[in-house]
């Protein structure tokens, strides 16, 4: 267990979200006092335990630090997970990721500096690699050429974290996620497919040609990986990929979701290698660096998809009959 967990309360931005809420429960299980900051645009209060003496929730916009500064006072570490969760939304309005990604991250780091918080853990993404030509893609891969506003915001925020670490002496851990999935997710391929079949049980539209293939990691595996890094003293700036060693195609995912709905819907593809502008059709991260710390995912990509489909089907009352 790292010293950061014993030196004061822990702040989690985006703590009511799909990943943040799992992290919050893990931190509480370790005995931490946790202060959640969330604007509840994507997160939900019901994802969290009832606030008590060790858990508080502040509803605030990260671009306005005066509204949440009290949560940073005396804190030992910041887990910065808050961001726009919908890549396609950022393409329609380029300012969304600039404001809620880059600017929000600057405000978090600047407030951490002013309040003398010495650790910041940041949730980045595999999309910072752009469309890599090397698979599995290692952390050293470059040049990094983001292909969406979301990806550009993530890379800019990584740069800010590194600059604050070297300029002001804080330590930062940067996590480049594969596709993280779990029962509380509100965006991504699985909720999208479930929503489409709820509207029309006879037809499932799939963006692209279905050959897009990516790695899918369960939220609990993601949180375990982040904690494995945070518990070690690895230097002022660390970068770790978090994913699985395999990937699964969109076509296979569509077939699994249709089967969970009874197998009657026809699958229709819009065509093209990309699902949308900014989509990275092929992704597989090298995870040797974090596996060397003893971490490994409990689920394969297919296993993570299967479990999450079961959870979403149960929550939505979907039966394969």
C-alpha positions as CSV (number, residue, x, y, z in Angstrom):
1,X,0.0,0.0,0.0
2,X,1.4,3.4,-1.0
3,X,2.1,6.2,1.4
4,X,-0.3,8.4,-0.6
5,X,-3.2,6.4,0.9
6,X,-2.1,7.0,4.5
7,X,-1.2,10.7,4.2
8,X,-4.7,12.2,3.9
9,X,-8.0,12.0,2.0
10,X,-8.0,11.0,-1.6
11,X,-9.8,13.0,-4.3
12,X,-11.4,11.3,-7.3
13,X,-12.7,13.5,-10.1
14,X,-15.3,11.8,-12.1
15,X,-15.9,9.5,-9.1
16,X,-19.5,8.9,-10.0
17,X,-18.7,7.5,-13.4
18,X,-18.3,3.9,-14.7
19,X,-14.6,3.7,-13.7
20,X,-14.5,6.2,-11.0
21,X,-17.2,4.6,-8.9
22,X,-15.3,1.3,-9.0
23,X,-12.1,3.1,-7.9
24,X,-14.0,4.8,-5.1
25,X,-15.3,1.5,-3.7
26,X,-11.8,0.0,-4.0
27,X,-10.3,3.0,-2.1
28,X,-12.9,2.8,0.6
29,X,-12.2,-0.9,0.9
30,X,-8.6,0.0,1.7
31,X,-9.7,2.3,4.5
32,X,-9.2,5.6,2.6
33,X,-11.3,8.8,3.1
34,X,-12.5,9.7,-0.4
35,X,-13.7,13.0,-1.7
36,X,-15.6,12.7,-5.0
37,X,-15.9,15.6,-7.4
38,X,-18.3,15.1,-10.4
39,X,-20.6,17.3,-12.5
40,X,-23.0,14.3,-12.9
41,X,-23.2,14.8,-16.7
42,X,-22.2,11.2,-17.2
43,X,-21.8,9.9,-13.6
44,X,-24.7,8.9,-11.3
45,X,-25.0,9.3,-7.6
46,X,-26.5,5.8,-7.4
47,X,-23.2,4.3,-8.6
48,X,-21.7,5.3,-5.3
49,X,-22.3,4.2,-1.7
50,X,-24.3,6.5,0.5
51,X,-21.9,9.4,1.7
52,X,-20.7,9.0,5.3
53,X,-17.8,10.0,7.4
54,X,-15.3,8.6,4.8
55,X,-17.1,9.5,1.6
56,X,-18.2,13.0,0.4
57,X,-19.5,14.1,-3.0
58,X,-19.1,17.6,-4.4
59,X,-21.1,18.4,-7.5
60,X,-18.9,20.9,-9.4
61,X,-17.5,21.9,-12.8
62,X,-13.7,21.3,-12.9
63,X,-13.3,24.5,-14.9
64,X,-14.3,26.5,-11.8
65,X,-11.8,25.5,-9.1
66,X,-13.3,27.9,-6.5
67,X,-16.4,25.6,-6.4
68,X,-14.4,22.5,-5.3
69,X,-11.1,23.9,-3.7
70,X,-12.2,22.7,-0.3
71,X,-12.0,19.1,-1.4
72,X,-8.3,19.5,-2.3
73,X,-7.3,20.9,1.1
74,X,-5.2,18.4,3.0
75,X,-5.6,15.7,0.3
76,X,-2.8,13.2,-0.3
77,X,-3.6,12.4,-3.9
78,X,-5.8,13.2,-6.9
79,X,-7.2,10.6,-9.2
80,X,-8.3,12.6,-12.2
81,X,-10.7,10.6,-14.2
82,X,-13.3,13.2,-15.2
83,X,-13.6,13.9,-19.0
84,X,-16.1,14.0,-21.8
85,X,-16.9,10.3,-22.3
86,X,-18.3,10.5,-25.8
87,X,-15.6,10.9,-28.5
88,X,-18.2,11.5,-31.3
89,X,-19.7,14.4,-29.3
90,X,-16.3,16.2,-29.2
91,X,-16.1,15.9,-33.0
92,X,-19.4,17.8,-33.4
93,X,-18.3,20.5,-31.0
94,X,-14.5,20.8,-30.8
95,X,-14.6,23.0,-27.6
96,X,-16.1,20.2,-25.5
97,X,-12.8,18.3,-25.1
98,X,-10.8,21.5,-25.0
99,X,-12.9,22.7,-22.1
100,X,-13.7,19.5,-20.2
101,X,-10.4,17.8,-21.0
102,X,-7.4,20.2,-21.4
103,X,-8.7,23.2,-19.5
104,X,-10.2,21.1,-16.7
105,X,-7.0,19.2,-16.3
106,X,-5.0,22.5,-16.0
107,X,-7.3,23.7,-13.3
108,X,-7.0,20.4,-11.4
109,X,-3.2,20.5,-11.6
110,X,-3.0,24.2,-10.7
111,X,-5.2,23.7,-7.6
112,X,-3.1,20.6,-6.7
113,X,0.0,22.8,-6.8
114,X,-1.5,25.5,-4.7
115,X,-2.8,23.1,-2.1
116,X,0.5,21.1,-2.1
117,X,-1.1,17.8,-3.2
118,X,1.9,15.7,-4.2
119,X,0.3,12.9,-6.3
120,X,-1.9,13.1,-9.4
121,X,-3.0,10.0,-11.3
122,X,-4.4,10.7,-14.7
123,X,-6.7,8.5,-16.9
124,X,-5.5,8.9,-20.5
125,X,-6.4,6.7,-23.4
126,X,-5.0,4.5,-26.1
127,X,-6.3,7.0,-28.7
128,X,-3.2,9.2,-28.0
129,X,-1.3,6.8,-30.3
130,X,-3.5,7.7,-33.3
131,X,-3.6,4.9,-35.8
132,X,-0.4,3.0,-34.9
133,X,1.5,0.8,-37.2
134,X,2.9,-1.4,-34.5
135,X,0.8,-4.0,-32.6
136,X,0.8,-4.6,-29.7
137,X,1.6,-0.8,-29.3
138,X,4.2,-0.1,-26.6
139,X,4.3,3.1,-24.4
140,X,7.4,4.2,-26.4
141,X,5.6,4.3,-29.7
142,X,5.7,7.5,-31.7
143,X,5.2,9.9,-33.1
144,X,1.8,10.3,-31.4
145,X,-0.7,11.6,-33.9
146,X,-4.2,12.0,-32.3
147,X,-7.1,11.6,-34.8
148,X,-9.9,13.2,-32.7
149,X,-10.4,16.2,-30.4
150,X,-10.8,13.7,-27.5
151,X,-7.5,12.2,-28.3
152,X,-5.8,15.5,-28.7
153,X,-7.2,16.6,-25.3
154,X,-5.9,13.5,-23.7
155,X,-2.4,14.0,-25.1
156,X,-2.4,17.7,-24.1
157,X,-3.4,16.7,-20.6
158,X,-0.6,14.2,-20.4
159,X,1.8,17.0,-21.4
160,X,0.4,19.2,-18.6
161,X,0.8,16.5,-16.0
162,X,4.4,15.9,-17.0
163,X,5.2,19.6,-17.0
164,X,3.7,20.0,-13.5
165,X,5.7,17.0,-12.3
166,X,9.0,18.4,-13.6
167,X,8.3,22.0,-12.7
168,X,6.7,21.7,-9.3
169,X,7.8,18.4,-7.9
170,X,4.6,16.5,-7.8
171,X,4.5,12.9,-9.0
172,X,2.1,11.8,-11.8
173,X,1.1,8.4,-13.2
174,X,-0.5,8.4,-16.7
175,X,-2.7,5.5,-17.7
176,X,-3.5,4.8,-21.3
177,X,-6.6,2.8,-21.3
178,X,-8.0,0.4,-23.9
179,X,-11.8,0.3,-24.1
180,X,-13.0,0.0,-20.5
181,X,-16.3,-1.6,-20.0
182,X,-18.6,-2.6,-17.1
183,X,-22.2,-2.4,-15.9
184,X,-22.2,1.3,-15.2
185,X,-21.0,2.4,-18.6
186,X,-23.3,4.8,-20.5
187,X,-21.3,5.3,-23.8
188,X,-19.6,2.9,-26.2
189,X,-20.4,0.0,-28.5
190,X,-22.4,-2.1,-26.0
191,X,-24.9,0.6,-24.7
192,X,-25.2,1.8,-28.3
193,X,-26.2,-1.7,-29.5
194,X,-28.6,-2.2,-26.7
195,X,-30.2,1.2,-27.3
196,X,-30.6,0.5,-31.0
197,X,-32.2,-2.9,-30.4
198,X,-34.5,-1.4,-27.8
199,X,-35.8,1.0,-30.5
200,X,-36.0,-1.6,-33.3
201,X,-35.6,-5.3,-32.2
202,X,-35.5,-6.4,-35.9
203,X,-32.5,-4.5,-37.0
204,X,-29.0,-3.5,-35.7
205,X,-27.1,-0.9,-37.5
206,X,-23.3,-1.2,-37.1
207,X,-21.1,1.8,-38.1
208,X,-18.3,0.7,-40.4
209,X,-17.7,-2.7,-41.8
210,X,-17.5,-4.6,-38.5
211,X,-13.9,-5.5,-38.9
212,X,-12.8,-2.9,-36.4
213,X,-11.0,-4.9,-33.6
214,X,-10.0,-3.6,-30.2
215,X,-9.1,-4.6,-26.7
216,X,-11.8,-4.5,-24.0
217,X,-10.9,-4.3,-20.3
218,X,-13.3,-4.7,-17.4
219,X,-13.5,-1.8,-15.0
220,X,-12.4,-3.8,-12.0
221,X,-9.3,-5.0,-13.9
222,X,-8.6,-1.4,-14.9
223,X,-8.8,-0.2,-11.3
224,X,-6.6,-3.0,-10.0
225,X,-4.0,-2.0,-12.6
226,X,-4.0,1.6,-11.6
227,X,-3.6,0.7,-7.9
228,X,-0.7,-1.6,-8.7
229,X,1.2,1.3,-10.2
230,X,0.1,3.9,-7.6
231,X,1.4,1.6,-4.8
232,X,5.0,1.7,-6.2
233,X,7.6,4.5,-6.3
234,X,8.5,4.5,-10.0
235,X,9.6,8.0,-10.5
236,X,8.2,11.5,-11.1
237,X,6.3,10.6,-14.3
238,X,5.1,7.1,-15.3
239,X,3.2,5.9,-18.3
240,X,1.4,2.6,-18.4
241,X,-0.9,1.0,-21.0
242,X,-3.9,-0.9,-19.5
243,X,-5.6,-3.5,-21.7
244,X,-5.8,-7.1,-22.5
245,X,-3.5,-9.3,-24.7
246,X,-6.2,-10.0,-27.2
247,X,-8.9,-8.1,-29.1
248,X,-12.4,-8.7,-30.5
249,X,-14.1,-7.4,-33.6
250,X,-17.2,-5.2,-33.7
251,X,-18.8,-7.9,-35.9
252,X,-18.3,-10.5,-33.1
253,X,-19.7,-8.0,-30.5
254,X,-22.7,-7.3,-32.6
255,X,-23.4,-11.0,-33.0
256,X,-23.2,-11.6,-29.3
257,X,-25.6,-8.7,-28.5
258,X,-28.1,-9.9,-31.1
259,X,-27.9,-13.4,-29.6
260,X,-28.6,-12.0,-26.1
261,X,-31.7,-10.4,-27.6
262,X,-33.0,-13.7,-29.1
263,X,-31.0,-13.8,-32.3
264,X,-33.8,-12.4,-34.5
265,X,-32.3,-9.0,-35.5
266,X,-30.5,-8.6,-38.8
267,X,-27.1,-6.9,-38.7
268,X,-26.5,-4.1,-41.2
269,X,-23.2,-2.4,-41.8
270,X,-22.8,1.1,-43.0
271,X,-19.4,0.3,-44.6
272,X,-15.9,1.7,-44.4
273,X,-13.0,0.8,-42.2
274,X,-13.9,3.4,-39.6
275,X,-17.1,3.7,-37.5
276,X,-17.0,7.5,-37.4
277,X,-14.6,10.4,-37.9
278,X,-11.8,10.0,-35.3
279,X,-12.5,6.3,-34.7
280,X,-9.3,4.2,-34.4
281,X,-10.4,0.9,-36.1
282,X,-7.5,-1.3,-34.9
283,X,-6.1,-1.2,-31.4
284,X,-4.1,-3.6,-29.2
285,X,-1.8,-2.3,-26.5
286,X,1.4,-3.8,-25.3
287,X,1.0,-4.4,-21.5
288,X,4.4,-5.8,-20.7
289,X,5.4,-2.8,-18.5
290,X,2.5,-3.2,-16.1
291,X,2.6,-7.0,-16.2
292,X,6.1,-6.7,-14.9
293,X,4.6,-5.3,-11.7
294,X,2.6,-8.4,-11.2
295,X,-0.7,-7.2,-12.6
296,X,-2.6,-9.1,-15.3
297,X,-6.3,-8.8,-16.5
298,X,-8.6,-11.5,-15.2
299,X,-10.8,-11.3,-18.3
300,X,-9.9,-11.6,-22.0
301,X,-11.6,-9.1,-24.3
302,X,-14.2,-11.7,-25.3
303,X,-14.7,-12.6,-21.6
304,X,-15.1,-8.9,-20.6
305,X,-17.7,-8.4,-23.4
306,X,-19.6,-11.6,-22.4
307,X,-19.9,-10.6,-18.8
308,X,-20.9,-7.0,-19.5
309,X,-23.6,-8.1,-22.0
310,X,-25.0,-10.4,-19.3
311,X,-25.1,-7.5,-16.8
312,X,-26.6,-5.0,-19.3
313,X,-29.2,-7.6,-20.3
314,X,-30.2,-8.2,-16.7
315,X,-30.4,-4.5,-15.8
316,X,-32.5,-3.8,-18.9
317,X,-34.8,-6.9,-18.6
318,X,-33.5,-8.3,-21.9
319,X,-34.1,-12.1,-22.4
320,X,-32.8,-14.3,-25.2
321,X,-36.2,-15.8,-26.0
